Amino acid sequence: MKVIIFNDTQNFNGSLNFLNNRFKKGQKRFWDYKKYIPFLIKKIKSINYLNNQEIQLIKTYFYEGRYIVKDINN
């Protein structure tokens, strides 16, 4: 199975900030893409219906744009 990962970093960081509101200063979590990609591949492999197919990561894209109200309304 060929896989391409699309990551909206603005959305990801927003979610991470939301989660970090629960933690004290020394316990906050930070995003590490070197751990994130292998974690996603492991999750994909764990899906039962894939029947242990070989996973081939083709590309990983990171989108870092900002959303504005005009774009959201369109």
PDB file of N, CA, C and O in Angstrom, chain B, residues numbered from 101:
ATOM      1  N   MET B 101       0.831  -1.172   0.000  1.00  0.00           N
ATOM      2  CA  MET B 101       0.000   0.000   0.000  1.00  0.00           C
ATOM      3  C   MET B 101       0.879   1.240   0.000  1.00  0.00           C
ATOM      4  O   MET B 101       1.806   1.358   0.801  1.00  0.00           O
ATOM      5  N   LYS B 102       0.583   2.150  -0.893  1.00  0.00           N
ATOM      6  CA  LYS B 102       1.313   3.418  -0.955  1.00  0.00           C
ATOM      7  C   LYS B 102       0.558   4.461  -0.124  1.00  0.00           C
ATOM      8  O   LYS B 102      -0.668   4.547  -0.180  1.00  0.00           O
ATOM      9  N   VAL B 103       1.311   5.248   0.642  1.00  0.00           N
ATOM     10  CA  VAL B 103       0.713   6.210   1.558  1.00  0.00           C
ATOM     11  C   VAL B 103       1.332   7.587   1.349  1.00  0.00           C
ATOM     12  O   VAL B 103       2.548   7.720   1.212  1.00  0.00           O
ATOM     13  N   ILE B 104       0.475   8.612   1.327  1.00  0.00           N
ATOM     14  CA  ILE B 104       0.911  10.004   1.350  1.00  0.00           C
ATOM     15  C   ILE B 104       0.249  10.635   2.567  1.00  0.00           C
ATOM     16  O   ILE B 104      -0.958  10.493   2.761  1.00  0.00           O
ATOM     17  N   ILE B 105       1.029  11.327   3.384  1.00  0.00           N
ATOM     18  CA  ILE B 105       0.515  11.956   4.586  1.00  0.00           C
ATOM     19  C   ILE B 105       0.400  13.453   4.365  1.00  0.00           C
ATOM     20  O   ILE B 105       1.361  14.100   3.951  1.00  0.00           O
ATOM     21  N   PHE B 106      -0.779  14.006   4.641  1.00  0.00           N
ATOM     22  CA  PHE B 106      -1.028  15.443   4.575  1.00  0.00           C
ATOM     23  C   PHE B 106      -1.263  15.935   6.000  1.00  0.00           C
ATOM     24  O   PHE B 106      -2.148  15.432   6.692  1.00  0.00           O
ATOM     25  N   ASN B 107      -0.491  16.897   6.432  1.00  0.00           N
ATOM     26  CA  ASN B 107      -0.615  17.386   7.800  1.00  0.00           C
ATOM     27  C   ASN B 107      -0.847  18.895   7.806  1.00  0.00           C
ATOM     28  O   ASN B 107      -0.059  19.665   7.256  1.00  0.00           O
ATOM     29  N   ASP B 108      -1.928  19.291   8.432  1.00  0.00           N
ATOM     30  CA  ASP B 108      -2.244  20.708   8.608  1.00  0.00           C
ATOM     31  C   ASP B 108      -1.630  21.122   9.944  1.00  0.00           C
ATOM     32  O   ASP B 108      -2.242  20.918  10.993  1.00  0.00           O
ATOM     33  N   THR B 109      -0.443  21.694   9.918  1.00  0.00           N
ATOM     34  CA  THR B 109       0.285  21.980  11.155  1.00  0.00           C
ATOM     35  C   THR B 109      -0.420  23.024  12.017  1.00  0.00           C
ATOM     36  O   THR B 109      -0.333  22.960  13.244  1.00  0.00           O
ATOM     37  N   GLN B 110      -1.108  23.973  11.413  1.00  0.00           N
ATOM     38  CA  GLN B 110      -1.828  24.987  12.181  1.00  0.00           C
ATOM     39  C   GLN B 110      -2.909  24.326  13.027  1.00  0.00           C
ATOM     40  O   GLN B 110      -3.056  24.635  14.209  1.00  0.00           O
ATOM     41  N   ASN B 111      -3.657  23.424  12.425  1.00  0.00           N
ATOM     42  CA  ASN B 111      -4.706  22.703  13.129  1.00  0.00           C
ATOM     43  C   ASN B 111      -4.101  21.778  14.188  1.00  0.00           C
ATOM     44  O   ASN B 111      -4.603  21.705  15.309  1.00  0.00           O
ATOM     45  N   PHE B 112      -3.034  21.080  13.836  1.00  0.00           N
ATOM     46  CA  PHE B 112      -2.360  20.172  14.766  1.00  0.00           C
ATOM     47  C   PHE B 112      -1.846  20.934  15.984  1.00  0.00           C
ATOM     48  O   PHE B 112      -2.050  20.502  17.118  1.00  0.00           O
ATOM     49  N   ASN B 113      -1.187  22.054  15.756  1.00  0.00           N
ATOM     50  CA  ASN B 113      -0.663  22.857  16.866  1.00  0.00           C
ATOM     51  C   ASN B 113      -1.789  23.432  17.726  1.00  0.00           C
ATOM     52  O   ASN B 113      -1.646  23.539  18.944  1.00  0.00           O
ATOM     53  N   GLY B 114      -2.900  23.799  17.099  1.00  0.00           N
ATOM     54  CA  GLY B 114      -4.045  24.292  17.859  1.00  0.00           C
ATOM     55  C   GLY B 114      -4.594  23.225  18.790  1.00  0.00           C
ATOM     56  O   GLY B 114      -4.933  23.508  19.939  1.00  0.00           O
ATOM     57  N   SER B 115      -4.680  22.004  18.293  1.00  0.00           N
ATOM     58  CA  SER B 115      -5.146  20.892  19.124  1.00  0.00           C
ATOM     59  C   SER B 115      -4.159  20.605  20.247  1.00  0.00           C
ATOM     60  O   SER B 115      -4.558  20.347  21.383  1.00  0.00           O
ATOM     61  N   LEU B 116      -2.886  20.651  19.929  1.00  0.00           N
ATOM     62  CA  LEU B 116      -1.859  20.420  20.938  1.00  0.00           C
ATOM     63  C   LEU B 116      -1.905  21.493  22.022  1.00  0.00           C
ATOM     64  O   LEU B 116      -1.755  21.183  23.204  1.00  0.00           O
ATOM     65  N   ASN B 117      -2.110  22.745  21.635  1.00  0.00           N
ATOM     66  CA  ASN B 117      -2.241  23.831  22.607  1.00  0.00           C
ATOM     67  C   ASN B 117      -3.462  23.624  23.496  1.00  0.00           C
ATOM     68  O   ASN B 117      -3.416  23.894  24.696  1.00  0.00           O
ATOM     69  N   PHE B 118      -4.548  23.146  22.905  1.00  0.00           N
ATOM     70  CA  PHE B 118      -5.756  22.858  23.675  1.00  0.00           C
ATOM     71  C   PHE B 118      -5.480  21.786  24.729  1.00  0.00           C
ATOM     72  O   PHE B 118      -5.897  21.921  25.880  1.00  0.00           O
ATOM     73  N   LEU B 119      -4.780  20.727  24.338  1.00  0.00           N
ATOM     74  CA  LEU B 119      -4.424  19.659  25.280  1.00  0.00           C
ATOM     75  C   LEU B 119      -3.463  20.152  26.347  1.00  0.00           C
ATOM     76  O   LEU B 119      -3.565  19.755  27.508  1.00  0.00           O
ATOM     77  N   ASN B 120      -2.534  21.014  25.964  1.00  0.00           N
ATOM     78  CA  ASN B 120      -1.534  21.501  26.907  1.00  0.00           C
ATOM     79  C   ASN B 120      -2.118  22.388  28.005  1.00  0.00           C
ATOM     80  O   ASN B 120      -1.466  22.616  29.024  1.00  0.00           O
ATOM     81  N   ASN B 121      -3.322  22.885  27.814  1.00  0.00           N
ATOM     82  CA  ASN B 121      -3.963  23.694  28.856  1.00  0.00           C
ATOM     83  C   ASN B 121      -4.170  22.886  30.137  1.00  0.00           C
ATOM     84  O   ASN B 121      -4.292  23.457  31.221  1.00  0.00           O
ATOM     85  N   ARG B 122      -4.209  21.563  30.011  1.00  0.00           N
ATOM     86  CA  ARG B 122      -4.415  20.697  31.175  1.00  0.00           C
ATOM     87  C   ARG B 122      -3.136  20.432  31.953  1.00  0.00           C
ATOM     88  O   ARG B 122      -3.194  20.029  33.115  1.00  0.00           O
ATOM     89  N   PHE B 123      -1.986  20.650  31.335  1.00  0.00           N
ATOM     90  CA  PHE B 123      -0.718  20.267  31.942  1.00  0.00           C
ATOM     91  C   PHE B 123      -0.008  21.449  32.580  1.00  0.00           C
ATOM     92  O   PHE B 123      -0.203  22.603  32.197  1.00  0.00           O
ATOM     93  N   LYS B 124       0.819  21.127  33.563  1.00  0.00           N
ATOM     94  CA  LYS B 124       1.675  22.144  34.177  1.00  0.00           C
ATOM     95  C   LYS B 124       2.822  22.457  33.232  1.00  0.00           C
ATOM     96  O   LYS B 124       3.033  21.745  32.250  1.00  0.00           O
ATOM     97  N   LYS B 125       3.554  23.505  33.521  1.00  0.00           N
ATOM     98  CA  LYS B 125       4.607  23.992  32.630  1.00  0.00           C
ATOM     99  C   LYS B 125       5.601  22.905  32.224  1.00  0.00           C
ATOM    100  O   LYS B 125       5.916  22.788  31.040  1.00  0.00           O
ATOM    101  N   GLY B 126       6.095  22.123  33.148  1.00  0.00           N
ATOM    102  CA  GLY B 126       7.091  21.102  32.832  1.00  0.00           C
ATOM    103  C   GLY B 126       6.538  19.853  32.173  1.00  0.00           C
ATOM    104  O   GLY B 126       7.305  18.992  31.742  1.00  0.00           O
ATOM    105  N   GLN B 127       5.206  19.739  32.086  1.00  0.00           N
ATOM    106  CA  GLN B 127       4.580  18.542  31.534  1.00  0.00           C
ATOM    107  C   GLN B 127       4.004  18.758  30.131  1.00  0.00           C
ATOM    108  O   GLN B 127       3.475  17.823  29.531  1.00  0.00           O
ATOM    109  N   LYS B 128       4.100  19.960  29.617  1.00  0.00           N
ATOM    110  CA  LYS B 128       3.499  20.255  28.312  1.00  0.00           C
ATOM    111  C   LYS B 128       4.134  19.414  27.216  1.00  0.00           C
ATOM    112  O   LYS B 128       5.311  19.060  27.285  1.00  0.00           O
ATOM    113  N   ARG B 129       3.343  19.104  26.214  1.00  0.00           N
ATOM    114  CA  ARG B 129       3.791  18.264  25.109  1.00  0.00           C
ATOM    115  C   ARG B 129       4.111  19.120  23.898  1.00  0.00           C
ATOM    116  O   ARG B 129       3.458  20.129  23.634  1.00  0.00           O
ATOM    117  N   PHE B 130       5.121  18.697  23.178  1.00  0.00           N
ATOM    118  CA  PHE B 130       5.543  19.415  21.981  1.00  0.00           C
ATOM    119  C   PHE B 130       5.597  18.453  20.813  1.00  0.00           C
ATOM    120  O   PHE B 130       5.839  17.258  20.983  1.00  0.00           O
ATOM    121  N   TRP B 131       5.372  18.985  19.632  1.00  0.00           N
ATOM    122  CA  TRP B 131       5.297  18.178  18.435  1.00  0.00           C
ATOM    123  C   TRP B 131       6.686  17.872  17.904  1.00  0.00           C
ATOM    124  O   TRP B 131       7.509  18.775  17.750  1.00  0.00           O
ATOM    125  N   ASP B 132       6.949  16.601  17.623  1.00  0.00           N
ATOM    126  CA  ASP B 132       8.222  16.160  17.056  1.00  0.00           C
ATOM    127  C   ASP B 132       7.911  15.318  15.822  1.00  0.00           C
ATOM    128  O   ASP B 132       7.496  14.165  15.940  1.00  0.00           O
ATOM    129  N   TYR B 133       8.113  15.897  14.634  1.00  0.00           N
ATOM    130  CA  TYR B 133       7.738  15.185  13.411  1.00  0.00           C
ATOM    131  C   TYR B 133       8.542  13.909  13.218  1.00  0.00           C
ATOM    132  O   TYR B 133       8.090  13.007  12.511  1.00  0.00           O
ATOM    133  N   LYS B 134       9.729  13.805  13.829  1.00  0.00           N
ATOM    134  CA  LYS B 134      10.526  12.583  13.710  1.00  0.00           C
ATOM    135  C   LYS B 134       9.875  11.417  14.445  1.00  0.00           C
ATOM    136  O   LYS B 134      10.149  10.258  14.134  1.00  0.00           O
ATOM    137  N   LYS B 135       9.026  11.713  15.407  1.00  0.00           N
ATOM    138  CA  LYS B 135       8.267  10.675  16.108  1.00  0.00           C
ATOM    139  C   LYS B 135       6.872  10.527  15.512  1.00  0.00           C
ATOM    140  O   LYS B 135       6.285   9.446  15.551  1.00  0.00           O
ATOM    141  N   TYR B 136       6.349  11.609  14.967  1.00  0.00           N
ATOM    142  CA  TYR B 136       4.980  11.659  14.452  1.00  0.00           C
ATOM    143  C   TYR B 136       4.783  10.742  13.236  1.00  0.00           C
ATOM    144  O   TYR B 136       3.821   9.975  13.189  1.00  0.00           O
ATOM    145  N   ILE B 137       5.678  10.817  12.268  1.00  0.00           N
ATOM    146  CA  ILE B 137       5.531  10.017  11.047  1.00  0.00           C
ATOM    147  C   ILE B 137       5.595   8.520  11.362  1.00  0.00           C
ATOM    148  O   ILE B 137       4.709   7.785  10.924  1.00  0.00           O
ATOM    149  N   PRO B 138       6.605   8.029  12.105  1.00  0.00           N
ATOM    150  CA  PRO B 138       6.604   6.597  12.449  1.00  0.00           C
ATOM    151  C   PRO B 138       5.356   6.183  13.247  1.00  0.00           C
ATOM    152  O   PRO B 138       4.856   5.070  13.081  1.00  0.00           O
ATOM    153  N   PHE B 139       4.856   7.074  14.108  1.00  0.00           N
ATOM    154  CA  PHE B 139       3.638   6.786  14.856  1.00  0.00           C
ATOM    155  C   PHE B 139       2.461   6.585  13.901  1.00  0.00           C
ATOM    156  O   PHE B 139       1.689   5.641  14.067  1.00  0.00           O
ATOM    157  N   LEU B 140       2.317   7.460  12.908  1.00  0.00           N
ATOM    158  CA  LEU B 140       1.225   7.320  11.937  1.00  0.00           C
ATOM    159  C   LEU B 140       1.346   6.031  11.132  1.00  0.00           C
ATOM    160  O   LEU B 140       0.348   5.346  10.909  1.00  0.00           O
ATOM    161  N   ILE B 141       2.552   5.697  10.696  1.00  0.00           N
ATOM    162  CA  ILE B 141       2.759   4.462   9.933  1.00  0.00           C
ATOM    163  C   ILE B 141       2.386   3.253  10.783  1.00  0.00           C
ATOM    164  O   ILE B 141       1.749   2.322  10.291  1.00  0.00           O
ATOM    165  N   LYS B 142       2.778   3.261  12.050  1.00  0.00           N
ATOM    166  CA  LYS B 142       2.432   2.163  12.961  1.00  0.00           C
ATOM    167  C   LYS B 142       0.913   2.044  13.104  1.00  0.00           C
ATOM    168  O   LYS B 142       0.375   0.937  13.104  1.00  0.00           O
ATOM    169  N   LYS B 143       0.224   3.177  13.224  1.00  0.00           N
ATOM    170  CA  LYS B 143      -1.234   3.170  13.325  1.00  0.00           C
ATOM    171  C   LYS B 143      -1.874   2.617  12.053  1.00  0.00           C
ATOM    172  O   LYS B 143      -2.828   1.842  12.120  1.00  0.00           O
ATOM    173  N   ILE B 144      -1.353   3.012  10.909  1.00  0.00           N
ATOM    174  CA  ILE B 144      -1.893   2.518   9.636  1.00  0.00           C
ATOM    175  C   ILE B 144      -1.718   1.002   9.554  1.00  0.00           C
ATOM    176  O   ILE B 144      -2.633   0.293   9.134  1.00  0.00           O
ATOM    177  N   LYS B 145      -0.552   0.508   9.952  1.00  0.00           N
ATOM    178  CA  LYS B 145      -0.295  -0.931   9.916  1.00  0.00           C
ATOM    179  C   LYS B 145      -1.200  -1.707  10.864  1.00  0.00           C
ATOM    180  O   LYS B 145      -1.488  -2.880  10.626  1.00  0.00           O
ATOM    181  N   SER B 146      -1.646  -1.064  11.929  1.00  0.00           N
ATOM    182  CA  SER B 146      -2.465  -1.760  12.917  1.00  0.00           C
ATOM    183  C   SER B 146      -3.919  -1.949  12.479  1.00  0.00           C
ATOM    184  O   SER B 146      -4.672  -2.671  13.133  1.00  0.00           O
ATOM    185  N   ILE B 147      -4.314  -1.310  11.386  1.00  0.00           N
ATOM    186  CA  ILE B 147      -5.690  -1.453  10.902  1.00  0.00           C
ATOM    187  C   ILE B 147      -5.868  -2.867  10.362  1.00  0.00           C
ATOM    188  O   ILE B 147      -5.111  -3.309   9.498  1.00  0.00           O
ATOM    189  N   ASN B 148      -6.856  -3.563  10.867  1.00  0.00           N
ATOM    190  CA  ASN B 148      -7.034  -4.988  10.561  1.00  0.00           C
ATOM    191  C   ASN B 148      -7.268  -5.288   9.081  1.00  0.00           C
ATOM    192  O   ASN B 148      -6.740  -6.279   8.577  1.00  0.00           O
ATOM    193  N   TYR B 149      -8.023  -4.484   8.388  1.00  0.00           N
ATOM    194  CA  TYR B 149      -8.390  -4.828   7.021  1.00  0.00           C
ATOM    195  C   TYR B 149      -7.240  -4.715   6.017  1.00  0.00           C
ATOM    196  O   TYR B 149      -7.413  -5.065   4.849  1.00  0.00           O
ATOM    197  N   LEU B 150      -6.088  -4.241   6.441  1.00  0.00           N
ATOM    198  CA  LEU B 150      -4.954  -4.123   5.525  1.00  0.00           C
ATOM    199  C   LEU B 150      -4.255  -5.460   5.305  1.00  0.00           C
ATOM    200  O   LEU B 150      -3.446  -5.588   4.385  1.00  0.00           O
ATOM    201  N   ASN B 151      -4.552  -6.449   6.129  1.00  0.00           N
ATOM    202  CA  ASN B 151      -3.985  -7.787   5.977  1.00  0.00           C
ATOM    203  C   ASN B 151      -2.476  -7.789   5.859  1.00  0.00           C
ATOM    204  O   ASN B 151      -1.912  -8.496   5.024  1.00  0.00           O
ATOM    205  N   ASN B 152      -1.817  -6.992   6.702  1.00  0.00           N
ATOM    206  CA  ASN B 152      -0.352  -6.947   6.766  1.00  0.00           C
ATOM    207  C   ASN B 152       0.321  -6.576   5.446  1.00  0.00           C
ATOM    208  O   ASN B 152       1.414  -7.058   5.151  1.00  0.00           O
ATOM    209  N   GLN B 153      -0.316  -5.736   4.665  1.00  0.00           N
ATOM    210  CA  GLN B 153       0.315  -5.263   3.436  1.00  0.00           C
ATOM    211  C   GLN B 153       1.541  -4.421   3.781  1.00  0.00           C
ATOM    212  O   GLN B 153       1.597  -3.780   4.831  1.00  0.00           O
ATOM    213  N   GLU B 154       2.504  -4.435   2.893  1.00  0.00           N
ATOM    214  CA  GLU B 154       3.681  -3.585   3.082  1.00  0.00           C
ATOM    215  C   GLU B 154       3.277  -2.130   2.868  1.00  0.00           C
ATOM    216  O   GLU B 154       2.560  -1.810   1.920  1.00  0.00           O
ATOM    217  N   ILE B 155       3.743  -1.256   3.754  1.00  0.00           N
ATOM    218  CA  ILE B 155       3.431   0.167   3.673  1.00  0.00           C
ATOM    219  C   ILE B 155       4.613   0.884   3.028  1.00  0.00           C
ATOM    220  O   ILE B 155       5.753   0.751   3.474  1.00  0.00           O
ATOM    221  N   GLN B 156       4.329   1.642   1.977  1.00  0.00           N
ATOM    222  CA  GLN B 156       5.366   2.423   1.313  1.00  0.00           C
ATOM    223  C   GLN B 156       4.992   3.900   1.416  1.00  0.00           C
ATOM    224  O   GLN B 156       4.043   4.360   0.780  1.00  0.00           O
ATOM    225  N   LEU B 157       5.757   4.637   2.232  1.00  0.00           N
ATOM    226  CA  LEU B 157       5.505   6.068   2.386  1.00  0.00           C
ATOM    227  C   LEU B 157       6.058   6.795   1.167  1.00  0.00           C
ATOM    228  O   LEU B 157       7.264   6.783   0.925  1.00  0.00           O
ATOM    229  N   ILE B 158       5.187   7.419   0.412  1.00  0.00           N
ATOM    230  CA  ILE B 158       5.574   8.120  -0.812  1.00  0.00           C
ATOM    231  C   ILE B 158       6.059   9.531  -0.491  1.00  0.00           C
ATOM    232  O   ILE B 158       7.158   9.916  -0.889  1.00  0.00           O
ATOM    233  N   LYS B 159       5.242  10.302   0.228  1.00  0.00           N
ATOM    234  CA  LYS B 159       5.578  11.681   0.574  1.00  0.00           C
ATOM    235  C   LYS B 159       4.842  12.081   1.829  1.00  0.00           C
ATOM    236  O   LYS B 159       3.846  11.471   2.217  1.00  0.00           O
ATOM    237  N   THR B 160       5.357  13.123   2.455  1.00  0.00           N
ATOM    238  CA  THR B 160       4.685  13.744   3.575  1.00  0.00           C
ATOM    239  C   THR B 160       4.629  15.246   3.298  1.00  0.00           C
ATOM    240  O   THR B 160       5.653  15.879   3.044  1.00  0.00           O
ATOM    241  N   TYR B 161       3.435  15.798   3.351  1.00  0.00           N
ATOM    242  CA  TYR B 161       3.249  17.223   3.107  1.00  0.00           C
ATOM    243  C   TYR B 161       2.846  17.911   4.406  1.00  0.00           C
ATOM    244  O   TYR B 161       2.058  17.371   5.182  1.00  0.00           O
ATOM    245  N   PHE B 162       3.384  19.090   4.637  1.00  0.00           N
ATOM    246  CA  PHE B 162       3.031  19.901   5.792  1.00  0.00           C
ATOM    247  C   PHE B 162       2.501  21.232   5.289  1.00  0.00           C
ATOM    248  O   PHE B 162       3.215  21.983   4.626  1.00  0.00           O
ATOM    249  N   TYR B 163       1.245  21.520   5.608  1.00  0.00           N
ATOM    250  CA  TYR B 163       0.621  22.774   5.222  1.00  0.00           C
ATOM    251  C   TYR B 163       0.719  23.731   6.396  1.00  0.00           C
ATOM    252  O   TYR B 163       0.338  23.378   7.512  1.00  0.00           O
ATOM    253  N   GLU B 164       1.224  24.936   6.164  1.00  0.00           N
ATOM    254  CA  GLU B 164       1.409  25.882   7.255  1.00  0.00           C
ATOM    255  C   GLU B 164       0.708  27.208   7.009  1.00  0.00           C
ATOM    256  O   GLU B 164       1.099  28.229   7.574  1.00  0.00           O
ATOM    257  N   GLY B 165      -0.310  27.205   6.183  1.00  0.00           N
ATOM    258  CA  GLY B 165      -1.031  28.433   5.908  1.00  0.00           C
ATOM    259  C   GLY B 165      -1.927  28.830   7.061  1.00  0.00           C
ATOM    260  O   GLY B 165      -2.107  28.068   8.011  1.00  0.00           O
ATOM    261  N   ARG B 166      -2.484  30.011   6.976  1.00  0.00           N
ATOM    262  CA  ARG B 166      -3.415  30.496   7.991  1.00  0.00           C
ATOM    263  C   ARG B 166      -4.795  30.615   7.371  1.00  0.00           C
ATOM    264  O   ARG B 166      -4.953  30.927   6.191  1.00  0.00           O
ATOM    265  N   TYR B 167      -5.779  30.357   8.203  1.00  0.00           N
ATOM    266  CA  TYR B 167      -7.142  30.487   7.741  1.00  0.00           C
ATOM    267  C   TYR B 167      -7.671  31.882   8.052  1.00  0.00           C
ATOM    268  O   TYR B 167      -7.409  32.438   9.119  1.00  0.00           O
ATOM    269  N   ILE B 168      -8.407  32.429   7.119  1.00  0.00           N
ATOM    270  CA  ILE B 168      -9.070  33.708   7.369  1.00  0.00           C
ATOM    271  C   ILE B 168     -10.566  33.503   7.167  1.00  0.00           C
ATOM    272  O   ILE B 168     -10.982  32.578   6.470  1.00  0.00           O
ATOM    273  N   VAL B 169     -11.360  34.350   7.767  1.00  0.00           N
ATOM    274  CA  VAL B 169     -12.807  34.196   7.750  1.00  0.00           C
ATOM    275  C   VAL B 169     -13.343  34.121   6.323  1.00  0.00           C
ATOM    276  O   VAL B 169     -14.237  33.321   6.046  1.00  0.00           O
ATOM    277  N   LYS B 170     -12.823  34.925   5.428  1.00  0.00           N
ATOM    278  CA  LYS B 170     -13.291  34.933   4.040  1.00  0.00           C
ATOM    279  C   LYS B 170     -13.128  33.545   3.408  1.00  0.00           C
ATOM    280  O   LYS B 170     -14.032  33.073   2.719  1.00  0.00           O
ATOM    281  N   ASP B 171     -11.983  32.889   3.639  1.00  0.00           N
ATOM    282  CA  ASP B 171     -11.751  31.564   3.078  1.00  0.00           C
ATOM    283  C   ASP B 171     -12.696  30.526   3.680  1.00  0.00           C
ATOM    284  O   ASP B 171     -13.212  29.662   2.971  1.00  0.00           O
ATOM    285  N   ILE B 172     -12.915  30.616   4.982  1.00  0.00           N
ATOM    286  CA  ILE B 172     -13.781  29.654   5.650  1.00  0.00           C
ATOM    287  C   ILE B 172     -15.221  29.792   5.149  1.00  0.00           C
ATOM    288  O   ILE B 172     -15.904  28.789   4.946  1.00  0.00           O
ATOM    289  N   ASN B 173     -15.685  31.033   4.950  1.00  0.00           N
ATOM    290  CA  ASN B 173     -17.060  31.271   4.491  1.00  0.00           C
ATOM    291  C   ASN B 173     -17.271  30.817   3.048  1.00  0.00           C
ATOM    292  O   ASN B 173     -18.391  30.480   2.663  1.00  0.00           O
ATOM    293  N   ASN B 174     -16.207  30.807   2.250  1.00  0.00           N
ATOM    294  CA  ASN B 174     -16.327  30.360   0.871  1.00  0.00           C
ATOM    295  C   ASN B 174     -16.401  28.855   0.830  1.00  0.00           C
ATOM    296  O   ASN B 174     -16.506  28.270  -0.248  1.00  0.00           O
TER     297      ASN B 174
END
